[in-house]
Amino acid sequence: MVKAYLSRKGIAFTERNVSEDEDARDALLAMGLRSTPVTVIADQQVVGYSPPKLEAALKAASA
């Protein structure tokens, strides 16, 4: 859902699969998180699929 949301908005992103990428899994755990999806926009973390939170993080990053 997050990938589709960002794609529809024309926003480039990098997908990291914590099931297949040990470094990605370690990074997730280092953030104190255990669930996915996690979208990192600038210094903000959006856990789960929440269009309002994603939009707020995008706006804050472009300010």
C-alpha distances in whole Angstrom, upper triangle without the diagonal:
4,5,5,6,9,10,11,13,14,14,15,13,14,12,15,15,17,18,19,20,23,23,19,20,23,21,19,22,24,22,23,19,18,15,12,9,12,11,15,16,20,21,18,16,13,12,9,7,9,10,13,14,12,14,17,16,16,19,21,21,22,25
4,5,5,6,8,10,11,12,11,12,10,12,10,13,13,15,17,19,19,21,21,17,18,21,19,17,20,22,19,20,17,17,14,11,8,9,8,11,12,16,18,15,13,10,10,8,6,8,8,12,11,9,11,14,13,13,16,18,17,19,22
4,5,5,6,9,10,10,9,9,8,9,8,11,12,15,17,18,18,21,20,17,18,21,19,18,21,23,21,22,19,19,16,12,10,11,10,13,13,17,19,17,15,13,13,12,10,12,11,15,15,11,14,17,15,14,18,19,18,19,23
4,6,5,6,9,10,10,11,11,13,12,15,16,19,20,21,21,24,24,21,22,25,23,21,25,26,24,26,22,22,19,15,13,14,13,16,16,20,22,20,18,15,16,13,11,12,11,15,15,12,14,17,17,15,18,21,20,20,24
4,5,5,6,9,9,11,11,14,13,16,18,20,22,23,23,26,25,21,23,26,23,21,25,26,23,25,22,22,19,16,13,14,12,14,14,17,20,17,16,13,14,12,9,10,8,11,12,9,10,14,14,12,15,17,17,17,21
4,5,5,6,5,7,8,11,11,15,17,19,21,22,22,24,23,20,22,24,21,20,24,24,22,24,22,22,19,16,13,13,10,12,11,15,17,16,15,13,15,14,11,12,10,13,13,9,10,13,12,10,13,16,14,15,18
4,5,5,6,7,8,11,12,16,17,21,22,22,22,25,24,21,23,26,24,23,26,27,25,27,24,25,22,18,15,16,13,15,15,18,21,19,18,17,18,17,14,15,13,16,16,13,13,17,16,13,16,19,17,17,21
4,5,8,10,12,15,16,19,21,24,25,26,26,29,28,25,27,29,27,25,29,30,27,29,27,27,24,20,18,18,16,18,17,20,22,21,20,18,19,18,14,15,12,15,16,13,13,16,16,14,16,19,18,18,21
4,6,9,11,15,16,20,22,24,26,27,27,29,28,25,27,29,26,25,29,29,26,29,26,27,24,21,18,18,15,16,14,17,20,19,19,17,19,18,15,14,11,14,15,11,10,14,14,11,13,16,15,14,17
4,6,10,13,15,19,21,24,26,26,25,28,27,24,26,29,26,25,29,29,27,29,27,28,25,22,19,19,16,16,15,17,20,19,20,18,21,20,17,17,15,17,17,14,13,16,16,12,14,17,16,15,18
4,6,10,12,16,19,21,24,24,23,25,24,21,23,25,22,22,25,26,23,26,24,25,23,19,17,16,12,13,11,13,17,16,16,15,18,18,16,16,14,16,15,12,11,14,13,10,12,15,13,12,16
4,7,10,13,16,19,22,21,20,23,21,18,21,23,20,20,24,24,22,25,23,24,22,19,16,15,12,12,11,13,17,16,17,16,18,18,17,18,16,18,17,14,14,17,15,12,15,17,14,14,18
4,6,10,13,16,18,18,17,19,17,15,18,19,17,17,20,20,19,22,20,21,19,16,13,12,9,10,10,12,15,15,14,14,16,16,15,16,16,18,16,13,14,17,14,12,16,17,14,15,19
4,7,10,13,15,14,13,16,14,11,15,16,14,14,18,18,17,20,18,19,18,14,13,12,10,10,11,13,15,15,14,15,16,16,16,18,18,20,19,15,17,19,16,15,19,19,16,18,21
4,6,10,12,11,11,14,13,10,12,15,13,13,16,17,17,19,17,16,15,12,10,10,9,11,13,15,17,16,14,14,14,14,14,17,18,20,19,16,18,20,17,17,21,21,19,21,24
4,6,9,8,7,10,9,6,9,11,10,10,13,15,14,17,14,14,13,11,10,10,10,11,14,16,17,17,14,15,14,15,16,19,20,22,20,17,21,22,19,19,23,23,20,23,26
4,5,6,6,9,10,7,8,11,11,10,13,15,15,17,14,13,12,9,9,11,12,14,17,19,20,19,16,16,15,15,16,19,21,24,21,19,23,24,21,22,26,26,24,26,29
4,5,5,6,8,5,5,8,9,8,10,13,13,14,12,10,10,9,10,10,13,14,18,20,20,19,16,16,14,15,17,20,22,24,22,20,24,25,22,23,27,26,25,27,30
4,6,8,10,9,7,11,12,11,13,16,16,17,14,12,11,10,12,13,16,18,21,24,24,22,19,19,17,16,19,22,24,27,25,23,27,28,25,26,30,30,28,31,34
4,6,9,8,8,11,13,13,15,17,18,19,17,15,15,13,14,16,17,19,22,24,24,24,21,21,19,19,21,24,26,29,27,25,28,30,27,27,31,31,29,31,34
4,5,5,6,9,10,11,13,14,16,17,16,14,15,14,14,15,16,17,20,22,22,22,19,20,19,19,21,24,26,28,26,24,27,28,25,26,29,29,26,29,32
4,5,5,6,9,10,11,12,14,16,15,13,15,15,16,16,17,18,21,22,22,22,20,21,19,20,23,26,28,30,27,25,29,30,26,27,31,30,28,31,33
4,5,5,6,9,10,10,12,14,14,14,15,15,16,15,16,15,19,19,19,20,18,19,19,20,22,25,27,29,26,24,27,28,24,25,28,27,25,28,30
4,5,5,6,9,10,11,13,12,11,12,11,12,11,12,12,16,17,17,17,14,16,15,16,19,21,23,25,22,20,24,24,21,22,25,24,22,25,28
4,5,5,6,9,10,11,10,9,10,10,12,11,14,14,18,19,18,18,15,16,15,16,19,22,24,26,23,21,25,25,22,24,27,26,24,28,30
4,5,5,6,9,10,10,10,12,13,15,13,15,15,18,19,18,18,16,17,16,18,21,24,26,27,24,23,27,26,23,25,28,26,25,28,30
4,5,5,6,9,9,10,12,12,13,11,12,11,15,15,14,14,12,15,14,16,19,21,23,25,21,20,23,23,20,21,24,23,21,24,26
4,5,5,7,6,7,8,9,10,8,10,10,14,15,14,13,11,12,11,13,16,18,21,22,19,18,22,21,18,20,23,22,21,24,26
4,5,5,5,6,9,11,13,11,14,14,17,18,16,16,13,15,13,15,19,21,24,25,21,21,24,24,21,23,26,25,23,27,29
4,5,7,10,12,14,15,13,14,13,16,17,14,15,13,15,14,17,21,22,25,25,22,21,25,24,20,23,25,23,22,26,27
4,5,9,11,12,13,10,12,11,14,14,11,11,9,12,11,14,18,19,21,22,18,18,21,20,17,19,22,20,19,23,24
4,7,10,12,14,11,14,13,17,17,15,14,11,13,11,15,18,19,22,22,19,19,23,22,19,22,24,22,22,26,27
4,6,8,10,9,12,12,16,17,15,13,10,11,9,11,15,17,20,20,17,17,21,20,18,21,23,22,21,25,26
4,7,10,9,13,14,18,20,18,16,13,13,10,11,15,17,21,22,19,19,23,23,20,23,26,25,24,28,29
4,7,7,11,13,17,19,18,16,12,11,8,8,12,14,17,19,17,17,20,21,19,21,24,24,23,26,28
3,5,9,12,15,18,17,15,11,10,7,6,9,12,15,17,15,14,18,19,17,19,22,22,21,24,27
4,6,10,13,16,16,14,10,8,6,5,7,10,13,15,13,12,16,17,15,16,20,20,19,22,24
4,6,10,13,12,10,7,6,5,6,8,11,13,14,12,10,14,15,12,14,17,17,16,19,22
4,6,10,10,8,6,5,6,8,9,10,11,13,10,8,11,12,10,11,14,14,13,16,18
4,6,7,6,5,6,9,11,12,13,14,15,11,9,12,12,9,10,13,12,10,14,16
4,6,5,6,8,11,13,13,13,13,13,11,8,10,10,6,7,10,9,7,10,12
4,6,8,11,14,17,17,17,16,16,13,11,13,12,8,8,10,9,6,9,11
4,7,10,13,16,17,17,17,17,13,12,14,12,9,11,12,10,8,12,13
4,7,10,13,14,13,14,13,10,9,11,10,6,9,11,9,9,12,13
4,6,10,11,11,13,13,9,9,12,11,8,11,13,12,12,15,17
4,6,8,8,10,10,7,7,10,10,8,10,13,13,13,16,18
4,7,8,11,12,9,9,13,13,12,14,17,16,17,20,21
4,6,10,11,10,10,13,14,13,15,18,18,19,21,23
4,6,9,8,8,11,13,13,14,17,18,18,20,22
4,6,5,6,9,10,11,12,14,15,16,18,20
4,5,5,6,8,10,10,12,14,15,16,18
4,5,5,6,9,10,11,12,14,15,17
4,5,5,6,9,10,10,12,14,15
4,5,5,6,9,10,11,12,14
4,5,5,6,9,10,11,12
4,5,5,6,9,10,11
4,5,5,6,9,10
4,5,5,6,9
4,5,5,6
4,5,5
4,6
4
